[in-house]
Amino acid sequence: MPRIANLIFYTTLFLVATGVVMIYSTSAILAQQKFGDATFFLKKELLWLAMGMVALYIGYRVPYHFWGKFSFIILALTIVLLLAVMIPSIGHQVGGARRWLKIGSFGFQPSELAKYAIIFFLARWLATHQDEIRSFSKGFLSPVIVLGLVVCLVLVQPDLGTAVGISTIGLILLFVAGVRLSYLSALLLGSLPCVYYLVAGAAYRRARILAFLDPWKDPKGVGFQIIQSFIALGSGGWMGVGLGESRQKLFYLPEAHTDFIFSIIGEELGFLGCLMVCLAFIFLFILGFRVALKTKDLMGHLIGTGIAGLLAFQTLVNMGVVTGTFPTKGLPLPFISFGGTSLVLSMAGVGILMNLAVAIDQEVHQNKSWEEPRRERRKPRSGRLFRGKK
């Protein structure tokens, strides 16, 4: 296994190990009270982790071209699952949102799969229509219609955060592939009224925006969670109060083992613990984008960019929420938050990045250099930006 693939793997392993430790620390008391077993959430996470390791191995061993080749089938399956979630007898409702499919004691979120299905589909479509990438119908309209369909199905659940994430990654891939900026600008401007309607049209979303602007205006209502997050982060200081010693996890901070686990990391491990986690994420993203930039063909380049961009987006939004930089939105912290579907698919994504690194290494041994591989067709926008860099 090439060095860069090793670095990706061990960085991910560090983040996953941190997640396992923190999930037990944040959930033990809740699990004991609710289920009579302090290790309830830990055991479920370890089971998902085992599945995640299998997914990582599959992503690593299966050539990345496979995901592009079968992207239409993966996308069609994803759309069927997103439709199935809407059926009351099939979809499982949690907290007013119908986002889950229950299989026995396990839950599966099709919207998580939709993120990767869109990446694979757009990578394949944009690569196979590279000569027409500047045209309105083939290069812009066709992929945007598919992207819009998936986003609408996710919004119906409702899940605005995931819909925004899918839209963002889709637009990034269109930009990187070389779609006309005028088309992308028009799409962004045209979508602003829709975003405003989605936010202003739902009372709970308006409340989240108000809590983001001034959480102390309603400290016992919509501002409660973010205030408790601030208290957790502020209580940790430089070194933290000690592993397992958090007070905020004692039923003060809601979702302490899921979306707000980074707050407890700050409380128990302090600023230095948060810094180590942030540096690990940054290092992983640098490796991911480096692999994407070095990949020899456009489809692999877009797959790598999409996966690295997706992980970076989710991390940025999650940390932004717990620090009050963004309005509250339920996006997990990759590899660390409790959650099965997200963990398994994130690890599968890491496996694909490792496979891309292997393909690059094989190309390097053939060419005896790390110079940027030649593309037979027109270079994508990112290729023009980074031309000549090694």
C-alpha positions as CSV (number, residue, x, y, z in Angstrom):
1,M,0.0,0.0,0.0
2,P,1.5,3.4,-1.0
3,R,2.5,5.9,1.7
4,I,-0.3,8.3,1.0
5,A,-2.9,5.5,1.4
6,N,-1.3,4.5,4.7
7,L,-1.5,8.1,5.9
8,I,-5.1,8.3,5.0
9,F,-5.9,5.0,6.7
10,Y,-4.0,5.8,10.0
11,T,-5.4,9.3,10.2
12,T,-8.9,7.9,9.8
13,L,-8.1,5.2,12.4
14,F,-7.1,7.9,14.9
15,L,-10.4,9.8,14.4
16,V,-12.5,6.6,14.7
17,A,-10.7,5.6,17.9
18,T,-11.3,9.1,19.3
19,G,-14.9,8.7,18.4
20,V,-15.3,5.3,20.1
21,V,-13.7,6.6,23.4
22,M,-15.8,9.8,23.3
23,I,-19.1,8.0,22.5
24,Y,-18.7,5.8,25.5
25,S,-17.7,8.8,27.7
26,T,-20.7,10.8,26.5
27,S,-23.4,8.1,26.4
28,A,-22.7,5.7,29.3
29,I,-24.9,7.5,31.9
30,L,-27.7,8.0,29.3
31,A,-27.5,4.4,28.2
32,Q,-27.6,3.2,31.8
33,Q,-30.6,5.2,32.6
34,K,-32.5,4.5,29.4
35,F,-31.5,0.9,28.7
36,G,-30.0,-0.4,31.9
37,D,-26.7,-1.0,30.1
38,A,-23.9,1.6,30.2
39,T,-22.3,0.1,27.1
40,F,-25.5,0.1,24.9
41,F,-24.4,2.8,22.5
42,L,-20.7,1.7,22.6
43,K,-21.7,-1.8,21.5
44,K,-23.8,-0.5,18.7
45,E,-21.0,1.8,17.6
46,L,-18.5,-1.1,17.6
47,L,-20.8,-3.2,15.5
48,W,-21.2,-0.3,13.0
49,L,-17.4,0.2,13.1
50,A,-16.9,-3.4,12.2
51,M,-19.2,-2.9,9.2
52,G,-17.4,0.3,8.4
53,M,-14.0,-1.5,8.3
54,V,-15.5,-4.0,5.8
55,A,-16.9,-1.0,3.8
56,L,-13.4,0.6,3.9
57,Y,-11.8,-2.6,2.7
58,I,-14.3,-2.9,-0.2
59,G,-13.7,0.7,-1.2
60,Y,-10.0,0.1,-1.1
61,R,-10.0,-3.1,-3.1
62,V,-12.6,-2.3,-5.7
63,P,-11.2,-0.1,-8.6
64,Y,-12.8,3.3,-8.4
65,H,-14.0,3.0,-12.0
66,F,-16.6,0.5,-10.7
67,W,-18.4,3.3,-8.8
68,G,-18.7,5.4,-11.9
69,K,-19.6,2.5,-14.2
70,F,-22.5,1.5,-11.9
71,S,-23.4,5.0,-10.8
72,F,-26.8,5.0,-12.6
73,I,-27.8,1.8,-10.8
74,I,-26.6,3.2,-7.4
75,L,-28.5,6.4,-8.1
76,A,-31.7,4.6,-9.1
77,L,-31.5,2.4,-5.9
78,T,-31.0,5.5,-3.8
79,I,-34.1,7.2,-5.4
80,V,-36.2,4.1,-4.7
81,L,-35.0,4.1,-1.0
82,L,-35.7,7.9,-0.7
83,L,-39.2,7.3,-2.0
84,A,-39.7,4.3,0.4
85,V,-38.9,6.5,3.4
86,M,-42.0,8.5,2.6
87,I,-44.3,5.5,3.0
88,P,-45.6,5.5,6.6
89,S,-45.5,1.7,6.9
90,I,-41.9,1.6,5.7
91,G,-40.2,4.9,6.7
92,H,-39.4,5.4,10.4
93,Q,-40.2,8.8,11.9
94,V,-37.9,10.3,14.5
95,G,-38.3,13.8,15.9
96,G,-40.9,14.8,13.3
97,A,-38.7,13.8,10.4
98,R,-39.1,10.6,8.3
99,R,-35.5,9.8,7.3
100,W,-35.0,6.2,8.4
101,L,-35.6,2.7,7.2
102,K,-35.6,0.2,10.0
103,I,-34.2,-3.2,9.5
104,G,-34.7,-5.1,12.8
105,S,-32.9,-3.1,15.5
106,F,-30.8,-1.2,12.9
107,G,-31.7,2.0,11.2
108,F,-30.5,3.2,7.7
109,Q,-30.6,6.7,6.3
110,P,-31.0,6.7,2.5
111,S,-30.1,10.4,2.5
112,E,-26.5,9.5,3.6
113,L,-26.3,7.1,0.6
114,A,-27.7,9.9,-1.6
115,K,-24.5,12.0,-1.0
116,Y,-22.3,9.4,-2.5
117,A,-24.7,8.4,-5.2
118,I,-24.7,12.0,-6.5
119,I,-20.9,12.1,-6.4
120,F,-20.6,8.9,-8.5
121,F,-23.3,10.0,-10.9
122,L,-21.9,13.5,-11.5
123,A,-18.4,12.2,-11.8
124,R,-19.5,9.6,-14.5
125,W,-21.8,12.1,-16.4
126,L,-19.3,15.0,-16.5
127,A,-16.4,12.7,-17.5
128,T,-18.3,11.0,-20.3
129,H,-19.7,14.4,-21.6
130,Q,-16.4,16.2,-21.2
131,D,-16.5,17.5,-24.8
132,E,-19.9,19.0,-24.2
133,I,-19.2,20.4,-20.7
134,R,-19.7,24.0,-21.8
135,S,-23.1,23.3,-23.4
136,F,-26.3,24.2,-21.6
137,S,-28.2,21.0,-22.1
138,K,-25.6,18.3,-21.7
139,G,-23.0,20.0,-19.5
140,F,-25.4,21.8,-17.1
141,L,-29.1,21.2,-17.4
142,S,-29.1,17.4,-17.5
143,P,-26.9,16.9,-14.3
144,V,-28.7,19.7,-12.5
145,I,-32.1,18.1,-13.1
146,V,-30.9,14.8,-11.5
147,L,-29.3,16.8,-8.7
148,G,-32.5,18.7,-8.1
149,L,-34.6,15.5,-8.0
150,V,-32.4,14.0,-5.3
151,V,-32.3,17.3,-3.3
152,C,-36.2,17.6,-3.5
153,L,-36.6,14.0,-2.2
154,V,-34.3,14.8,0.8
155,L,-36.2,18.1,1.5
156,V,-39.5,16.2,1.7
157,Q,-38.2,14.2,4.7
158,P,-37.5,17.1,5.7
159,D,-33.8,17.4,6.0
160,L,-32.6,20.9,4.9
161,G,-29.0,20.4,6.1
162,T,-28.4,17.2,4.1
163,A,-30.1,18.8,1.0
164,V,-27.7,21.8,1.3
165,G,-24.8,19.5,1.6
166,I,-25.7,17.5,-1.5
167,S,-26.3,20.7,-3.4
168,T,-23.0,22.2,-2.3
169,I,-21.0,19.1,-3.4
170,G,-22.9,18.9,-6.6
171,L,-22.1,22.6,-7.5
172,I,-18.4,22.0,-6.5
173,L,-18.2,19.1,-9.0
174,L,-19.9,21.1,-11.7
175,F,-17.4,23.9,-11.1
176,V,-14.4,21.7,-11.0
177,A,-15.4,19.9,-14.2
178,G,-15.5,23.2,-16.1
179,V,-19.3,24.1,-16.4
180,R,-19.8,27.7,-17.4
181,L,-19.7,30.1,-14.5
182,S,-22.6,32.0,-15.9
183,Y,-24.8,28.9,-15.6
184,L,-23.7,28.2,-12.1
185,S,-24.1,31.9,-11.0
186,A,-27.7,31.9,-12.5
187,L,-28.5,28.7,-10.6
188,L,-27.2,30.1,-7.3
189,L,-29.2,33.4,-7.7
190,G,-32.3,31.5,-8.8
191,S,-32.1,29.2,-5.8
192,L,-32.0,32.0,-3.2
193,P,-35.8,32.6,-3.1
194,C,-36.3,28.8,-2.6
195,V,-33.8,28.8,0.3
196,Y,-35.5,31.8,1.9
197,Y,-38.9,30.2,1.5
198,L,-37.7,26.9,3.1
199,V,-36.2,28.8,6.1
200,A,-38.9,31.4,6.6
201,G,-41.8,28.9,5.9
202,A,-41.0,26.7,8.8
203,A,-41.4,28.0,12.4
204,Y,-38.7,25.7,13.8
205,R,-36.2,26.8,11.2
206,R,-36.9,30.5,11.9
207,A,-36.4,29.7,15.6
208,R,-33.0,28.2,14.9
209,I,-31.9,31.3,13.0
210,L,-33.1,33.5,15.9
211,A,-31.2,31.3,18.4
212,F,-28.1,31.5,16.2
213,L,-28.3,35.3,16.2
214,D,-29.0,35.6,20.0
215,P,-29.3,32.3,21.9
216,W,-29.7,34.2,25.3
217,K,-32.9,35.7,24.1
218,D,-34.6,32.3,24.8
219,P,-32.1,30.5,27.1
220,K,-34.5,27.8,28.2
221,G,-36.0,27.3,24.7
222,V,-34.4,27.3,21.3
223,G,-31.2,28.8,22.6
224,F,-30.7,26.2,25.3
225,Q,-28.7,23.7,23.3
226,I,-26.1,26.1,21.9
227,I,-25.7,27.8,25.3
228,Q,-25.0,24.4,26.9
229,S,-22.5,23.8,24.1
230,F,-20.7,27.1,24.9
231,I,-20.6,26.2,28.5
232,A,-19.0,22.8,27.7
233,L,-16.4,24.3,25.4
234,G,-15.6,27.1,27.8
235,S,-15.3,24.8,30.8
236,G,-12.5,22.7,29.3
237,G,-9.8,25.4,29.3
238,W,-6.5,24.3,27.8
239,M,-6.3,20.7,29.2
240,G,-9.9,19.8,29.9
241,V,-11.6,18.6,33.0
242,G,-10.5,15.0,32.3
243,L,-11.8,12.1,30.3
244,G,-15.2,11.0,31.6
245,E,-15.5,14.1,33.9
246,S,-17.9,16.2,31.8
247,R,-20.8,17.8,33.6
248,Q,-22.6,19.0,30.5
249,K,-23.2,15.4,29.4
250,L,-25.3,14.8,32.5
251,F,-28.5,15.7,30.7
252,Y,-27.7,19.4,30.2
253,L,-26.4,19.2,26.6
254,P,-28.9,17.4,24.3
255,E,-27.4,15.1,21.7
256,A,-24.0,15.0,23.5
257,H,-23.0,11.7,21.9
258,T,-24.2,12.6,18.4
259,D,-24.2,16.1,16.8
260,F,-22.6,17.9,19.8
261,I,-19.9,15.4,20.7
262,F,-17.2,18.0,19.8
263,S,-18.5,20.2,22.6
264,I,-17.7,17.4,25.1
265,I,-14.3,16.8,23.5
266,G,-13.7,20.5,24.3
267,E,-14.9,20.1,27.9
268,E,-13.1,16.8,28.7
269,L,-9.9,17.1,26.6
270,G,-9.7,20.9,26.4
271,F,-8.4,23.2,23.7
272,L,-5.5,20.9,23.0
273,G,-7.8,17.9,22.5
274,C,-9.9,19.9,20.1
275,L,-6.8,21.1,18.3
276,M,-5.5,17.5,17.8
277,V,-8.9,16.5,16.4
278,C,-9.0,19.5,14.1
279,L,-5.4,18.9,12.9
280,A,-6.2,15.3,12.1
281,F,-9.2,16.3,10.0
282,I,-7.2,19.0,8.2
283,F,-4.5,16.5,7.4
284,L,-7.0,14.0,6.1
285,F,-8.6,16.6,3.9
286,I,-5.2,17.7,2.5
287,L,-4.4,14.1,1.7
288,G,-7.9,13.6,0.1
289,F,-7.6,16.6,-2.1
290,R,-4.0,15.8,-3.0
291,V,-5.1,12.4,-4.2
292,A,-8.0,13.9,-6.2
293,L,-5.6,16.4,-7.9
294,K,-3.1,13.7,-8.8
295,T,-5.7,11.2,-10.2
296,K,-5.1,10.5,-13.9
297,D,-8.6,10.7,-15.3
298,L,-11.5,13.2,-14.8
299,M,-13.9,10.7,-13.3
300,G,-11.5,9.7,-10.6
301,H,-10.5,13.3,-10.1
302,L,-14.2,14.2,-9.5
303,I,-14.9,11.2,-7.3
304,G,-11.9,12.1,-5.1
305,T,-12.8,15.8,-5.0
306,G,-16.4,14.9,-4.1
307,I,-15.6,12.6,-1.3
308,A,-12.9,14.8,0.3
309,G,-15.2,17.8,-0.2
310,L,-18.2,16.0,1.4
311,L,-16.2,15.0,4.5
312,A,-14.7,18.5,4.8
313,F,-18.2,20.2,4.4
314,Q,-19.7,18.0,7.1
315,T,-16.9,18.6,9.5
316,L,-16.9,22.3,9.0
317,V,-20.7,22.6,9.5
318,N,-20.7,20.4,12.6
319,M,-17.9,22.3,14.3
320,G,-19.4,25.6,13.1
321,V,-22.7,24.6,14.8
322,V,-21.3,23.6,18.1
323,T,-19.2,26.8,18.3
324,G,-22.1,29.1,17.3
325,T,-20.7,30.0,13.9
326,F,-23.6,28.4,12.0
327,P,-27.3,27.9,13.0
328,T,-28.1,24.6,14.7
329,K,-28.4,21.8,12.2
330,G,-28.2,18.0,12.7
331,L,-25.1,17.0,10.8
332,P,-22.8,14.4,12.5
333,L,-19.1,14.9,13.0
334,P,-17.6,12.3,10.6
335,F,-16.0,9.3,12.2
336,I,-16.6,10.6,15.7
337,S,-20.3,11.2,16.3
338,F,-22.5,8.2,17.1
339,G,-24.4,7.1,14.0
340,G,-24.2,4.0,11.9
341,T,-25.0,5.0,8.3
342,S,-22.7,8.0,8.4
343,L,-19.8,6.0,9.8
344,V,-20.1,3.1,7.4
345,L,-20.4,5.3,4.3
346,S,-17.7,7.7,5.4
347,M,-15.3,4.8,5.9
348,A,-16.3,3.5,2.5
349,G,-15.4,6.9,1.1
350,V,-12.0,6.8,2.8
351,G,-11.5,3.4,1.2
352,I,-12.2,4.8,-2.3
353,L,-9.7,7.6,-1.6
354,M,-7.1,5.0,-0.7
355,N,-7.9,3.1,-4.0
356,L,-7.3,6.4,-5.9
357,A,-4.0,6.7,-4.1
358,V,-3.0,3.1,-5.2
359,A,-3.9,4.0,-8.8
360,I,-1.7,7.1,-8.6
361,D,1.1,5.0,-7.2
362,Q,0.9,2.6,-10.1
363,E,0.9,5.4,-12.5
364,V,4.0,6.9,-10.8
365,H,5.9,3.6,-11.1
366,Q,5.0,3.5,-14.8
367,N,6.0,7.1,-15.5
368,K,8.8,7.2,-12.9
369,S,7.7,10.6,-11.7
370,W,4.9,12.4,-9.8
371,E,4.2,14.8,-12.6
372,E,0.6,15.5,-13.3
373,P,-0.7,12.8,-15.6
374,R,-1.8,14.0,-19.1
375,R,-5.5,14.1,-19.8
376,E,-6.6,13.1,-23.3
377,R,-9.3,15.7,-23.3
378,R,-9.9,19.2,-22.1
379,K,-8.6,19.8,-18.6
380,P,-11.1,20.5,-15.8
381,R,-11.1,23.8,-14.2
382,S,-9.0,22.5,-11.2
383,G,-6.5,21.1,-13.6
384,R,-5.9,24.6,-15.1
385,L,-5.7,26.1,-11.6
386,F,-3.0,23.7,-10.4
387,R,-1.1,23.2,-13.7
388,G,2.6,22.8,-13.2
389,K,2.4,22.0,-9.5
390,K,3.8,18.8,-8.1
